């Protein structure tokens, strides 16, 4: 396979699996829909400079050279049998067109970066994760440079050993928040060794490189886009999960619970959907409260908890994972963990190792789809995204205060 350089991406597979999964769903259900994504920086103290911006522009332009190789396509056919022949043909012909689809600018007075992606939804859905990875790397190359790789291998080994000792099933989810490609490669090399390959990763390139399973299913943007295109918030979860099941027919059966609040999710997640989906994923709010709510929902539907599981992916650390696993074990429900920032952006300052560095908190959110605004109503109100008036409309339709 291609030897990837530190300044990724140098492979189209340097990408989270769920982006390919969602691309196939959009390709099947909404092939003509247009969309727009916008960068949201949740921490305004994180700034950028001219050097970081110019490096980022260069890397964005280089995306035009990426394409799926015959080896890439054969790997996807072998490891991801849920991808259809039609979709893989589409992917074989896919080319990024950043000069048309990406607009990036820097306000040098404020240090604020503006990044927008627009075009056909099926095409531009692949930009999100890798653009976020490049934005983060640009910041740590040229703005926050008070760090190095010293001690990183020892740190990730300790984390992996703690998770293994506690019997936690986990996946590395760190592509979008990584400090650099090299950081994620170090993380994967050590975790694969510590677990004897019994872990997973969302990054398809690194899954291939280290011989571990790639993992990923569905993201908020699928549900947000369905809500906009079908002009409904009340029925968005049900429609999104039903269409997903039509595409994957029982594969990738993880339901994401917090796009428009967990209350709206549970209202839509009836017995038919609960039977069709083997897991639910937690991504905001108190994980222990969520565990209780999921178990009570399954009990109310008469479903045996031992046949289901919960995936936790919100700011998870090994210590938090162990606590959550103990709670899930007490209920008799399975669990696993997606760990991102804590794996690939956990650094101390090089100048003062007693102080912890800052991890970026950035997202590239679906802003508009089919000409209509898109919103997300997380359990954490600081994670609400979208047009304010549209957020209020969604809250009113869903009776959320």
GUVEXFI-373209 format. One line per field, with one value per residue: residue in one letter; x negated, y negated, z negated of N, C-alpha, C in turn. Coordinates in steps of 0.1 Angstrom, whole numbers. Layout:
N
code <- (A|...)
n.x <- (X|...)
n.y <- (Y|...)
n.z <- (Z|...)
ca.x <- (X|...)
ca.y <- (Y|...)
ca.z <- (Z|...)
c.x <- (X|...)
c.y <- (Y|...)
c.z <- (Z|...)
END
This chain:
401
code <- (X|X|X|X|X|X|X|X|X|X|X|X|X|X|X|X|X|X|X|X|X|X|X|X|X|X|X|X|X|X|X|X|X|X|X|X|X|X|X|X|X|X|X|X|X|X|X|X|X|X|X|X|X|X|X|X|X|X|X|X|X|X|X|X|X|X|X|X|X|X|X|X|X|X|X|X|X|X|X|X|X|X|X|X|X|X|X|X|X|X|X|X|X|X|X|X|X|X|X|X|X|X|X|X|X|X|X|X|X|X|X|X|X|X|X|X|X|X|X|X|X|X|X|X|X|X|X|X|X|X|X|X|X|X|X|X|X|X|X|X|X|X|X|X|X|X|X|X|X|X|X|X|X|X|X|X|X|X|X|X|X|X|X|X|X|X|X|X|X|X|X|X|X|X|X|X|X|X|X|X|X|X|X|X|X|X|X|X|X|X|X|X|X|X|X|X|X|X|X|X|X|X|X|X|X|X|X|X|X|X|X|X|X|X|X|X|X|X|X|X|X|X|X|X|X|X|X|X|X|X|X|X|X|X|X|X|X|X|X|X|X|X|X|X|X|X|X|X|X|X|X|X|X|X|X|X|X|X|X|X|X|X|X|X|X|X|X|X|X|X|X|X|X|X|X|X|X|X|X|X|X|X|X|X|X|X|X|X|X|X|X|X|X|X|X|X|X|X|X|X|X|X|X|X|X|X|X|X|X|X|X|X|X|X|X|X|X|X|X|X|X|X|X|X|X|X|X|X|X|X|X|X|X|X|X|X|X|X|X|X|X|X|X|X|X|X|X|X|X|X|X|X|X|X|X|X|X|X|X|X|X|X|X|X|X|X|X|X|X|X|X|X|X|X|X|X|X|X|X|X|X|X|X|X|X|X|X|X|X|X|X|X|X|X|X|X|X|X|X|X|X)
n.x <- (-8|-3|-29|-23|-29|-40|-27|2|33|22|34|65|78|71|90|121|141|169|175|173|194|216|215|223|249|261|256|273|299|302|291|289|290|279|254|240|212|199|171|169|157|154|139|130|105|86|65|53|26|8|-11|-2|22|14|1|22|39|23|23|50|54|39|55|68|54|58|70|89|70|64|57|68|96|99|94|115|136|131|130|152|180|205|205|218|215|221|216|189|179|185|169|144|142|143|132|117|125|112|107|131|150|142|139|117|106|87|89|66|64|79|73|90|103|120|139|155|175|190|215|225|240|233|208|193|194|172|152|152|139|111|105|108|88|65|68|64|37|24|26|10|-14|-22|-13|-6|-32|-45|-53|-62|-71|-80|-77|-52|-47|-50|-29|-5|-7|-3|23|36|30|44|71|73|68|91|110|122|138|127|123|101|106|95|89|100|92|65|31|12|6|-15|-12|12|4|-16|0|17|-1|-11|12|22|3|3|28|27|39|66|83|100|102|113|101|95|72|52|63|60|32|23|37|61|97|116|139|171|201|226|232|241|247|261|286|294|293|314|335|337|341|364|381|388|386|397|401|376|355|367|371|345|331|346|341|314|312|325|305|283|292|291|263|238|253|258|273|274|279|284|290|313|320|321|346|363|352|357|384|388|375|387|401|396|374|356|352|339|315|285|270|268|255|238|232|233|240|247|231|238|264|275|271|288|312|313|314|338|355|352|362|388|397|396|372|343|316|291|287|281|261|242|225|200|188|182|159|143|121|96|100|127|140|136|152|177|181|183|207|224|221|233|260|262|259|241|211|190|162|154|126|111|99|85|67|52|46|34|13|-15|-30|-60|-78|-72|-65|-47|-24|6|13|34|63|78|112|130|154|168|196|227|244|263|288|301|310|321|318|297|297|285|294|280|276|260|261|242|232|251|258|262|285|300|328|338|330|347|372|370|368|394|410|403|410|391|376)
n.y <- (12|-24|-44|-66|-101|-123|-148|-144|-145|-117|-96|-85|-69|-78|-86|-87|-58|-61|-82|-73|-54|-70|-85|-65|-61|-86|-87|-67|-75|-104|-115|-139|-161|-192|-208|-225|-230|-243|-256|-254|-269|-261|-272|-303|-313|-299|-305|-314|-319|-336|-318|-293|-293|-295|-271|-253|-260|-250|-223|-217|-222|-201|-179|-174|-156|-132|-98|-68|-39|-7|11|-1|1|28|35|23|38|63|59|44|55|45|24|14|27|7|-17|-14|-16|-43|-55|-48|-65|-89|-122|-148|-182|-207|-234|-244|-236|-242|-269|-290|-312|-338|-360|-382|-401|-393|-366|-347|-318|-311|-286|-269|-245|-236|-222|-194|-170|-143|-143|-162|-153|-138|-156|-165|-152|-150|-176|-188|-175|-186|-213|-213|-203|-224|-244|-234|-232|-258|-277|-270|-257|-246|-219|-184|-150|-136|-111|-102|-76|-60|-71|-64|-36|-31|-39|-21|3|0|0|26|42|37|49|35|29|12|-16|-35|-68|-91|-107|-133|-151|-150|-158|-156|-136|-118|-116|-102|-78|-69|-64|-43|-23|-15|-9|12|31|35|45|68|66|65|44|15|-9|-41|-51|-44|-40|-35|-13|6|6|15|39|41|41|18|-7|-22|-41|-59|-95|-127|-144|-129|-125|-152|-162|-146|-156|-182|-178|-163|-180|-179|-177|-163|-137|-130|-114|-88|-85|-88|-67|-45|-47|-44|-17|-5|-8|6|29|43|44|23|13|-8|-32|-67|-89|-116|-138|-155|-157|-134|-127|-131|-112|-87|-87|-82|-58|-30|3|18|4|7|34|37|24|29|15|-16|-49|-71|-105|-130|-147|-134|-103|-82|-87|-85|-58|-46|-55|-43|-16|-15|-22|0|20|12|19|45|59|79|70|81|86|62|32|3|-24|-46|-79|-104|-126|-107|-91|-67|-62|-72|-54|-29|-34|-37|-12|5|-4|3|31|37|34|53|49|46|28|4|-17|-47|-65|-96|-125|-122|-102|-111|-138|-145|-162|-175|-206|-214|-232|-233|-206|-200|-212|-210|-208|-225|-212|-214|-223|-219|-218|-207|-215|-204|-228|-237|-220|-209|-234|-243|-253|-236|-221|-212|-197|-192|-172|-187|-220|-238|-227|-231|-237|-257|-279|-304|-310|-288|-268|-275|-269|-241|-234|-242|-225|-201|-204|-213|-229)
n.z <- (0|3|-10|-35|-40|-66|-64|-59|-39|-21|-10|1|-16|-41|-62|-80|-84|-86|-70|-44|-46|-50|-27|-8|-16|-10|17|26|16|19|43|58|41|29|8|-21|-42|-72|-91|-126|-154|-186|-206|-210|-216|-203|-177|-144|-121|-94|-83|-91|-77|-50|-47|-52|-30|-9|-14|-12|15|25|23|46|60|49|51|53|52|69|50|27|33|35|9|-5|6|-4|-33|-39|-32|-29|-12|19|53|72|57|51|76|82|62|72|93|82|75|56|57|48|56|65|46|20|-2|-18|-42|-59|-86|-93|-113|-135|-136|-130|-114|-85|-70|-44|-27|2|25|45|24|21|31|16|-10|-18|-27|-53|-78|-71|-64|-89|-103|-90|-95|-123|-124|-110|-129|-150|-139|-133|-150|-178|-190|-211|-219|-217|-206|-227|-251|-242|-232|-255|-270|-255|-255|-282|-285|-267|-280|-304|-295|-283|-306|-321|-305|-285|-255|-226|-203|-182|-176|-165|-142|-133|-152|-156|-164|-145|-115|-121|-149|-152|-139|-156|-179|-169|-162|-187|-202|-186|-191|-219|-223|-208|-183|-189|-188|-174|-147|-135|-113|-80|-64|-84|-97|-76|-74|-99|-103|-116|-124|-105|-117|-119|-115|-115|-113|-128|-107|-87|-98|-103|-76|-64|-79|-69|-41|-41|-54|-82|-117|-137|-127|-118|-130|-129|-101|-91|-103|-93|-65|-65|-74|-52|-33|-45|-56|-81|-86|-101|-123|-143|-162|-164|-190|-197|-180|-177|-204|-231|-240|-218|-202|-215|-214|-187|-184|-181|-186|-163|-151|-172|-173|-149|-151|-166|-185|-204|-202|-223|-225|-237|-268|-301|-306|-323|-331|-306|-301|-319|-309|-284|-290|-304|-283|-266|-283|-285|-260|-261|-256|-257|-276|-273|-247|-235|-231|-241|-226|-235|-230|-237|-246|-259|-282|-292|-320|-324|-307|-321|-344|-332|-320|-342|-352|-330|-331|-354|-347|-328|-302|-270|-261|-245|-234|-218|-214|-210|-210|-234|-228|-205|-208|-233|-249|-268|-276|-260|-270|-297|-312|-332|-327|-309|-274|-250|-235|-203|-197|-174|-147|-116|-104|-90|-73|-55|-35|-6|0|-24|-59|-83|-115|-148|-178|-205|-235|-251|-253|-245|-223|-203|-170|-140|-122|-142|-142|-130|-147|-168|-156|-153|-180|-188|-172|-183|-209|-228|-254)
ca.x <- (0|-10|-35|-18|-38|-35|-18|13|35|16|42|80|83|68|104|129|149|183|178|177|207|227|215|231|263|265|255|285|312|303|279|289|291|268|252|229|206|191|163|173|146|161|130|125|91|78|64|45|17|6|-19|8|32|8|-2|35|43|15|28|63|52|33|65|72|46|62|80|89|62|70|55|78|109|99|94|129|145|128|133|165|189|218|205|223|207|223|210|174|176|186|157|132|141|144|120|120|124|112|107|145|159|138|135|110|100|82|89|54|65|85|68|101|103|134|138|168|175|204|216|233|238|226|194|186|195|159|143|153|129|98|102|106|74|56|69|57|23|19|25|0|-27|-27|-7|-9|-44|-52|-51|-70|-66|-86|-68|-39|-46|-47|-16|5|-8|3|38|41|30|55|84|72|69|105|118|130|137|126|118|94|115|88|85|104|86|51|22|6|7|-24|-6|22|-3|-22|11|22|-12|-12|24|23|-7|7|40|26|48|80|90|105|100|122|93|94|58|44|68|53|17|20|44|72|109|121|152|178|215|235|229|252|251|271|299|296|297|327|345|338|346|378|388|394|378|404|400|363|348|373|368|331|327|352|334|301|314|327|292|273|299|286|249|236|265|256|282|268|291|286|290|323|322|324|360|368|347|364|398|388|368|398|397|390|360|348|348|331|303|279|264|270|243|239|222|234|248|241|231|244|278|279|271|301|324|313|319|353|362|353|371|402|400|395|360|333|304|278|286|278|249|241|211|197|178|181|148|140|108|96|106|141|144|137|164|189|182|188|222|231|220|243|273|262|259|228|206|177|158|147|117|105|90|76|56|44|43|31|-1|-19|-39|-75|-86|-68|-58|-37|-12|13|16|48|68|88|125|136|163|173|210|237|251|275|289|313|314|327|309|296|294|283|298|273|279|251|265|230|230|261|253|271|292|307|342|341|329|360|383|368|372|408|416|400|414|379|374)
ca.y <- (0|-37|-49|-79|-110|-129|-158|-138|-132|-112|-85|-87|-61|-85|-91|-79|-49|-65|-92|-65|-48|-80|-88|-55|-63|-98|-83|-59|-82|-118|-118|-152|-171|-201|-210|-234|-228|-255|-254|-260|-268|-262|-279|-315|-316|-292|-314|-310|-329|-335|-306|-281|-294|-292|-256|-247|-261|-241|-209|-216|-221|-188|-169|-172|-145|-119|-89|-54|-30|6|17|-7|6|43|36|20|49|74|56|37|61|37|14|20|25|-6|-27|-13|-22|-57|-59|-46|-76|-101|-131|-160|-194|-218|-248|-248|-231|-247|-283|-291|-326|-341|-374|-383|-410|-386|-353|-338|-311|-308|-275|-265|-235|-235|-215|-182|-164|-130|-146|-170|-147|-133|-166|-170|-147|-153|-190|-191|-171|-195|-226|-211|-202|-237|-252|-229|-234|-272|-286|-263|-249|-243|-205|-174|-137|-129|-104|-99|-62|-55|-75|-56|-22|-30|-40|-8|14|-2|5|40|48|36|56|25|29|-2|-19|-48|-77|-104|-114|-147|-160|-146|-169|-154|-123|-111|-114|-91|-66|-64|-58|-31|-13|-10|-2|25|40|37|53|79|64|67|31|11|-23|-47|-55|-32|-38|-29|0|14|6|23|51|42|38|4|-8|-35|-39|-70|-107|-136|-151|-122|-128|-166|-163|-140|-165|-193|-174|-159|-191|-175|-174|-153|-124|-129|-103|-76|-85|-86|-53|-36|-48|-37|-3|-1|-7|15|42|49|40|9|11|-17|-44|-78|-92|-130|-148|-164|-154|-120|-125|-129|-99|-76|-87|-76|-45|-20|17|22|-1|12|48|36|18|37|6|-30|-56|-83|-115|-142|-146|-125|-90|-73|-90|-80|-44|-43|-58|-33|-4|-16|-21|14|28|9|25|60|64|84|61|88|86|49|25|-11|-29|-59|-85|-119|-130|-95|-87|-53|-62|-73|-41|-19|-37|-34|2|10|-7|12|45|38|35|65|44|45|14|2|-31|-54|-75|-104|-135|-117|-94|-118|-152|-146|-166|-185|-217|-210|-241|-230|-193|-199|-219|-203|-216|-227|-205|-221|-219|-224|-209|-212|-210|-206|-241|-238|-209|-210|-248|-245|-253|-224|-224|-201|-200|-182|-173|-198|-232|-245|-220|-234|-244|-261|-292|-306|-309|-274|-261|-278|-262|-227|-233|-243|-213|-189|-207|-213|-243)
ca.z <- (0|4|-22|-37|-46|-78|-61|-53|-34|-9|-6|0|-28|-54|-64|-89|-77|-86|-59|-32|-48|-48|-12|-1|-19|-3|31|28|13|22|51|64|31|27|-7|-25|-55|-77|-103|-139|-164|-199|-215|-202|-219|-193|-165|-133|-115|-80|-80|-92|-66|-37|-47|-50|-16|-1|-17|-6|30|29|22|60|65|43|58|48|60|70|37|18|36|31|-6|-9|10|-13|-47|-40|-22|-28|-1|31|65|78|49|53|89|80|55|81|103|74|74|49|66|38|61|67|35|7|-3|-30|-43|-72|-91|-100|-124|-146|-137|-128|-101|-79|-61|-39|-17|8|37|44|10|23|34|5|-23|-22|-31|-67|-87|-67|-66|-104|-107|-84|-103|-136|-122|-107|-141|-159|-132|-131|-161|-191|-187|-224|-222|-210|-207|-239|-261|-236|-231|-268|-274|-248|-260|-296|-283|-262|-290|-313|-289|-282|-319|-325|-296|-277|-240|-222|-189|-181|-169|-167|-130|-131|-163|-158|-163|-132|-111|-129|-162|-151|-135|-168|-187|-163|-163|-201|-206|-179|-197|-233|-223|-199|-172|-193|-189|-161|-144|-125|-102|-71|-61|-95|-98|-66|-77|-112|-103|-126|-117|-105|-123|-117|-110|-111|-120|-129|-95|-80|-103|-100|-62|-62|-85|-60|-29|-43|-60|-94|-128|-145|-121|-112|-135|-123|-86|-89|-107|-84|-53|-67|-74|-38|-26|-50|-59|-94|-89|-106|-130|-155|-161|-171|-198|-202|-170|-181|-218|-233|-241|-204|-197|-222|-209|-174|-184|-185|-187|-150|-150|-183|-169|-137|-155|-177|-195|-203|-205|-232|-221|-245|-280|-312|-301|-332|-329|-293|-302|-326|-300|-273|-296|-307|-271|-262|-292|-282|-248|-263|-249|-266|-275|-270|-232|-230|-236|-240|-223|-242|-222|-241|-256|-267|-286|-298|-333|-322|-301|-331|-352|-324|-318|-355|-352|-321|-336|-365|-341|-320|-288|-265|-259|-239|-235|-207|-220|-200|-214|-245|-222|-194|-211|-247|-250|-277|-270|-260|-279|-311|-311|-343|-322|-298|-262|-246|-223|-195|-198|-161|-140|-103|-105|-79|-75|-47|-27|3|-2|-37|-70|-91|-129|-157|-191|-213|-250|-256|-246|-239|-210|-193|-158|-130|-122|-154|-140|-126|-160|-176|-149|-157|-194|-189|-167|-192|-223|-236|-260)
c.x <- (-9|-16|-31|-28|-32|-25|-6|23|27|23|57|85|79|80|111|139|164|186|181|190|218|227|224|246|269|266|268|298|313|292|278|290|278|266|241|225|199|183|169|162|153|152|124|111|82|77|54|37|15|-1|-10|18|26|5|12|40|36|20|41|62|47|43|70|65|50|72|79|81|69|68|65|92|110|100|109|138|143|133|146|175|202|217|209|213|208|216|194|170|176|173|145|131|141|131|125|117|123|112|121|153|155|134|129|104|96|83|77|54|70|79|78|101|117|132|152|166|189|203|226|230|230|211|187|186|181|149|141|141|115|95|100|92|64|56|62|42|17|16|12|-14|-32|-22|-11|-20|-51|-49|-60|-64|-72|-76|-54|-37|-43|-33|-5|5|-1|19|43|41|41|69|84|75|84|115|127|127|137|121|111|102|108|85|88|97|71|42|14|8|-2|-19|3|15|-10|-12|15|11|-13|0|26|14|-2|19|39|36|62|85|94|101|110|114|90|80|50|50|61|38|15|29|54|85|112|135|158|192|221|231|242|257|261|285|303|300|310|338|348|345|361|387|395|383|384|402|386|355|354|370|354|326|333|345|320|302|317|314|283|279|293|271|249|248|263|264|276|280|293|287|301|328|325|339|367|364|355|379|399|383|378|392|390|376|351|343|338|317|297|273|269|257|246|228|224|242|241|242|239|259|283|280|284|312|325|319|334|361|363|362|385|406|399|383|349|320|292|277|282|266|250|226|210|186|177|170|144|125|108|103|122|147|146|149|177|191|187|203|230|232|231|257|273|263|244|224|193|174|151|139|109|95|80|65|47|41|41|16|-3|-28|-53|-83|-83|-59|-47|-24|-7|15|31|52|78|101|133|144|166|187|218|245|264|276|302|318|320|317|309|292|291|286|292|279|271|255|254|227|241|254|264|277|301|322|346|340|342|372|382|372|387|415|415|404|402|378|360)
c.y <- (-13|-40|-63|-88|-116|-140|-152|-149|-129|-99|-89|-80|-67|-93|-82|-71|-54|-75|-84|-59|-58|-85|-78|-58|-76|-95|-75|-67|-96|-122|-132|-164|-179|-203|-220|-230|-240|-251|-261|-258|-271|-270|-291|-319|-309|-300|-308|-322|-327|-322|-294|-281|-290|-277|-249|-248|-252|-227|-207|-214|-207|-177|-165|-160|-132|-111|-75|-45|-16|13|12|0|21|44|33|31|61|71|50|43|54|26|21|18|12|-17|-26|-18|-37|-62|-58|-58|-90|-109|-144|-172|-206|-232|-253|-246|-237|-262|-285|-305|-328|-356|-376|-392|-402|-372|-342|-332|-308|-297|-270|-255|-235|-228|-203|-174|-151|-133|-152|-164|-141|-143|-167|-165|-151|-168|-194|-187|-180|-208|-224|-210|-215|-245|-247|-229|-248|-281|-281|-253|-244|-228|-196|-160|-129|-123|-100|-84|-56|-59|-66|-41|-21|-31|-26|3|13|3|20|47|48|43|47|28|15|-4|-33|-56|-91|-112|-129|-156|-157|-158|-168|-140|-114|-107|-101|-78|-60|-57|-45|-20|-7|-3|12|36|44|47|66|78|64|53|27|-4|-28|-50|-43|-29|-30|-15|10|16|16|36|53|38|23|4|-21|-32|-52|-83|-116|-142|-143|-125|-143|-168|-158|-150|-177|-189|-169|-169|-186|-173|-162|-139|-121|-117|-90|-75|-81|-72|-43|-36|-41|-22|3|1|5|28|50|47|26|4|4|-29|-55|-86|-107|-141|-159|-162|-139|-117|-123|-115|-87|-75|-80|-61|-34|-6|22|17|5|27|47|31|25|28|-8|-37|-69|-93|-129|-139|-136|-110|-80|-75|-84|-64|-39|-45|-48|-20|-4|-16|-7|23|25|15|41|66|68|76|68|89|73|43|10|-15|-43|-66|-100|-121|-119|-94|-73|-52|-63|-60|-30|-21|-33|-19|9|8|2|26|47|40|48|61|43|30|15|-13|-35|-66|-82|-113|-130|-108|-102|-133|-154|-149|-176|-195|-212|-219|-239|-217|-191|-205|-211|-212|-217|-219|-213|-215|-225|-213|-215|-207|-213|-218|-242|-225|-210|-225|-252|-245|-240|-228|-210|-205|-190|-183|-184|-210|-240|-239|-222|-241|-247|-275|-293|-304|-295|-265|-263|-270|-247|-225|-233|-230|-201|-192|-207|-227|-246)
c.z <- (0|-10|-24|-44|-58|-75|-52|-48|-21|-3|-8|-12|-41|-57|-73|-81|-76|-75|-46|-33|-45|-33|-5|-3|-11|12|35|27|18|31|57|54|31|12|-9|-40|-59|-90|-115|-149|-177|-209|-208|-206|-210|-180|-155|-127|-100|-76|-80|-81|-53|-36|-45|-36|-7|-2|-11|9|34|29|36|66|59|51|52|57|61|57|27|20|33|16|-11|-5|0|-28|-49|-30|-20|-18|12|43|71|70|51|66|89|73|63|90|95|74|66|59|56|43|63|54|22|8|-17|-31|-58|-75|-99|-112|-137|-147|-135|-114|-97|-69|-57|-28|-11|21|36|31|11|24|21|-8|-28|-27|-46|-76|-83|-67|-80|-108|-102|-91|-116|-134|-118|-119|-149|-152|-133|-142|-175|-189|-199|-228|-214|-212|-219|-248|-255|-236|-245|-273|-268|-253|-274|-294|-277|-272|-300|-308|-287|-295|-324|-316|-287|-262|-235|-208|-190|-171|-166|-154|-130|-141|-165|-156|-150|-128|-119|-143|-161|-147|-148|-177|-182|-164|-177|-205|-199|-186|-211|-233|-214|-187|-176|-197|-175|-159|-134|-112|-93|-67|-72|-99|-89|-70|-89|-113|-113|-119|-116|-110|-121|-112|-105|-119|-120|-116|-86|-85|-101|-86|-59|-67|-75|-47|-29|-50|-73|-105|-136|-140|-116|-117|-128|-109|-84|-92|-98|-71|-54|-67|-60|-31|-31|-56|-71|-97|-94|-114|-143|-153|-170|-177|-200|-192|-173|-195|-219|-235|-228|-199|-202|-217|-195|-174|-189|-184|-174|-148|-160|-180|-157|-140|-167|-188|-193|-207|-212|-227|-228|-258|-290|-307|-310|-332|-317|-294|-309|-317|-289|-279|-299|-294|-265|-270|-288|-269|-249|-257|-259|-265|-271|-255|-226|-236|-234|-236|-228|-234|-226|-251|-265|-269|-291|-312|-333|-317|-312|-340|-345|-323|-331|-356|-343|-325|-346|-359|-332|-305|-283|-263|-252|-238|-223|-214|-210|-205|-225|-239|-213|-197|-226|-249|-262|-270|-271|-269|-294|-311|-322|-338|-310|-286|-259|-234|-216|-197|-185|-155|-126|-101|-92|-82|-67|-38|-19|2|-15|-48|-78|-105|-136|-171|-201|-228|-257|-248|-240|-226|-200|-181|-148|-132|-135|-152|-137|-139|-168|-169|-153|-171|-196|-184|-176|-206|-232|-241|-260)
END
